[in-house]
């Protein structure tokens, strides 16, 4: 299996999730995704080239297309594209539609710690006697 065949599966899943998010009108802002993609692809280019250059990663020449950006095969950039598309789309699809409490509302009585919460002084030592 070539790297492109492996990438195709992940790219297809990312595309399906992005389409589902767009159809539910819960898609992330495409301008923000473009900026994130540019930043992620640039950092991927830098760090992948460093890792390949120092011998940390190597690729089977029979499994790559032969197109490179520096020393990094083009296939290596697919995961960055998948991350930029899939993660924000999932975030928007699975995110809660609940409203956050306003900053002016204080903590409720149920969220305040009670006197019975937590271990008591006598039970903390395990001997039934209070700590000194």
Secondary structure, 3 states (H helix, E strand, C coil): CCHHHHHHHHHHHHHHHHHHHHHCCCCCCHHHHHHHHHHHHHHHHHHHHHHHHCCCCCCCHHHCCCCEECCEEHHHHHHHHHHHHHHHHHHHHHCCCCCCCCCCCCCCHHHCCCCCCCCCHHHHCCCCCCCC
